[in-house]
Amino acid sequence: MRALFALVLAMFLLPAHAYTPKAEPVADNVYAIVGPLGQRSADNDGLNANYGFVVTAEGVILIDSGASALGAQKLAAAIRAVTERPVRWVINTGGQDHRWLGNGWFAEQGAQIIALARTAEGQARNGAQQLEGLKRFLGERLAGTQALPAARALAGDAAALTLGGARVELRYTDTHYPGDAMVWLPDHGVVFTGDLVYVDRLLGVLPESDVRAGQRAFQALEALAPKRVVPGHGRVTDLAQARRESGDYYDFLIEHIAPAARDMEPLDETLAKYADLPAFRHLQNYDELHRGNMSRAFVRFESQ
């Protein structure tokens, strides 16, 4: 009854031009839900990222749960359009708000919430602050959202799980946010990269981001030779586009910004020198993010 009331309330509060998640097939029984490229908003309930799920004989494995209880319900509706099987597992690829703040709603429906241990620790540490920050984007649509960290926290740098015959491997990337991970489906040749890979828009470098870890993780991704790549943001793609629009950007930051920081070049001169990069200028958010990305990477490189 509580879930039904929440769904009715969500319909009542739905903005006129709200984003409706839709599942698209990626491989047999594997689906992606591609979110909009822009900012979190009441129209998208914070679902400005990519999600996905695997349909197994024993139920559904959902990859990331959204930024709110209402966002979680939108993801559940997209899953129900494909299968009536229940969501048994929710696997979180990170500790950023839109990766996990829908956990509480799915847990109420009986799903087990799973993440690598450092991911879960970051969720517990940052959840209250993230909820407070989301209020300016989602307002009253955040009501009922719980900051529920993954209850099943997996030790080690990687973990392998199986549900209903579907094999899932979870591996740290530690790139955009500490504790970030990617999900590899070896039987399908599909990888859900979390925020390691962005396509169609420029990846973001936060104060917490580790560009060197990003380069290492991208090289590990290439070693998997996936057939299909579901990035953290942008369309479902192949490894070549992921390399051009994310892997090459990590390389640029390390090959050009890191030496400038090491050699104590003036920051403003470095930013001006690399302000115009034709290889990445076509990406959405380039004008808004590129200079800040370089600046934050420079500061981090200075301390390494």
N, C-alpha and C positions, 0 to 999 in steps of 0.2 A: 504493500500500500504506500509506503514511504517513497519507493522508487517511482511509482505511478504518479504520485502527487508532484514529485520533482520534475517529471517529464512534462506534465501539464503546465507547471509553472514556467518551464523553459520555453514552451511553445508561446505562452502569453508574453514573455519578455523578448521574444525573437525580434531582432531589428528587421526593418523592411527589406534590406538588401543583404541578408545574412549569408555567409559562406556555408555551403552544404557539402561536407566531405563525401567523396565517392571513391569506391575501390576500383582499381584497375589491375588486370592480371599481369603478372611479371613472369611467372613460370607455373607449372602444374601445382595448384593449391596454394600458391604464393601470390599475395596481393599487396599493392602499395596504395597509400592514401596521400596524395600530393597536396600540400597546403599552399596558400598564397605566399608570394615572395615579400610582401610588405610587412609592416609593423603589427604587433598584437593589437587587437581592437575588440570592441563589443560585437562587431559584425562577424568576426571569426572566432570569438571565444578563446583567443590565444593560440589557435591552431595554425600559426604561421610557420609550420615546419612539416616534415614528412614523417609518416607513420606507416605501419604495415602489419600484415598478419599472415599466419600459416594455418590452413585448415588441416587438421589431423583426424585420425580415426577416433581419438579420445577427446576431441575438443579443439578450441582455437588457441594459438599462441599469438598474443598481441605484442607488437614492438612499439613501446612508448604509449603513454596513456593520456596525453594532452595536458593543458594548463589549468583545468578547472573541472568541477563536477559536470557542468553543462557541456564543456568540450568533450569530456569522456562519454557522455550520452550521445553526442553527435557521432563519435567514432563507433560506438556500439550500434547505432542505426546503420552506418555504412557496412558494418560486418553482417548485420542481419539481412541486408539486401543480397548477400552472397550465400550465407548459410545460417541455419537455425541452431547449429551446435554452439554450446556455451563457451565463453572465454574462460579457459582453465588457467592459463598463465599470462601474466603481463611481465615482459622483460624490459627494464629501463636501460637505455643506452647512455644516460647522463643525468647530471644533477641540475641542469638548467630548467627553469620553471615549466616550459612547455613540453618537457620530456616526461614529467612524473607527477605533477600535481593533480592529475586525474586518478591517481592510484586509489585514493580512498573510496571513490564511487565503485570502481571495479572490485575492490576488496569486499564491499558490501554485497555485491552480486555473487560472491563466492570464489573469485579469482585469487590465485596465489601470486604475490608480487615478488619479483626476482631481480637482483642486480649483483654486480661484483661489489665486494666489500667497501672499497673506497668510494664507489658511487653512492652507496647507501649512507655512508658516514657523512658525505657532503650534503646529501639531502637532509639529514637530521640537523646538521649545523646551520643550513641556510634557509630552511623552509619558512620560518616565520617572517624573515626579511623579504623573501620572494613574494609571499602572499601580500604583504604590505605594499610592495612595489607594483604588483599587478592591479591594485585597486584603481590606479589612475587610468588604466587601459580598459578594464572590464567593469568597474563600478559594481552595481548591484548584481550583475551576472556572475560575480565571484561567490555569491552567497552559497553556503553549504559545502564549500571546498575545504578539504582537510589536507594538511601537509603530512602525508603518511609515507615515511620512507619504506623502501623495500624490506619486507620482513625476512625474506630468504636471502641473506647476504653471503655470496660465494667467495671463499678464500682463494688466494693465488692471483696470478696475473692473467689467467684465462680459465675458462670452464667449459665443459661439454655436457650437454643435456639431451635427453630424448623424451618426446611425448608422442604417443600414437604412431611410432615409427619414424617421426620427423626428427632428424638430428640438427641440433643448434649449437654453435660454438660462439662464445662471448669472449672478446679480447679487448684489453685496455688500449686506448689510443692516447688518453691524457692530453688532449690537444686544445680544443676550444675552452673547455672547462675541466678542472681536475676531476679525475674519475670517469671521464668520457670513455665510451667503449663502442665497438662495432659488433654486429651480429652477422656471422657467416653461416650460410646454409649449404654445406658441402655437397649434399645430394642434388641440389638444384642449381648450383653455380651462381647463387645470388648473394650479394652482401648488402646489408643495411648499415651504412657507414656512420650513422649519427652525425655529429657536427664536424667530423674530419673532412668531409667533402661537401662543397657547395658547387652547383652549376647554375648557369643563367644569371646568377647574382654573385657579387664579390663576397668571398668569405670574410668573416669579421674576426679581428684580433682584439680580445679584451685584455684588461690588465692581468687577468688570471691565465690567459692563453699562453701555451708553450709551443712556439713555432718549431723549435728543434724536435720536440716530440711529434709534431705534425709531420715533419719530413720523414722521420723514422717510421711512423705509423703508415704513411702513404706508401713507402717502399714495401712494408709488410703486406699492405693491401694488394699491391701489384704482384707480389709473389704468389698470391692466391689465384691470380688470373681469372677473376670472376667473369661470367658471361653477361651478367646484368648488374648494374650498380644503382642502388636506391640511395641517393645522397641525403644529407640532412636537410637541404633546401634545394629546390629546383627539380626539373623533370627526371624521370627514370632514364638512365643513360647507359653508356658503355665506359670502359676503362679509358679509352682515348680522350673523351671529353673531360672526364674526371681529371686526367693528367694535365690537359691544357689549362683548365680553369681553376684547379686547386693545387695539384702537385707542383706545377710550374711556379705558382705564386709562393708556395713555401720555399722553393728553391731560390726565387728572386730575393726574398727577405733574408735568407741565410747567406747567399752569395754576395749581396750588395749592402744590405743594411747592417748585418753583423760586423763586417770588417770596418765600416765607418764608425760604429760604436767602439770597437776595439781600439781603433786608431785615434779616438777622441776628436773626430771631425765635428765641426759645429752642427748641431741638429738641424737648424734652419737651412743650412746649405745642403745637407743630405736630402731633406724633404723636397727642396726645390729641384735638385738634380734629377730625382726620380718621380716627379709629379705626374708626368705624362708617359704612361706605359701603353702603347698601342695594343699589345697582346691582351690586355685586360680592360681596356677602356669601354668596350661594348657591354660589359656586365652591369646589370642593374645595381644601384647603390655605389657604383665606383666613385662618383664625385663626393658622396657623403662619407665614405668609409676609408678610402685609400690613404689619405694623408694621416688620419688617426691610426690606422693599422701600422704604418711605418713608424710613427712616433712611439707607440706603445711597444712595438718590437725592439726599437732602438734602446729604450729605457731598460727593457728586460735583458737585452744582450749586454748592456753596460754592467749588469750585476752578475753575469755568469762567468 
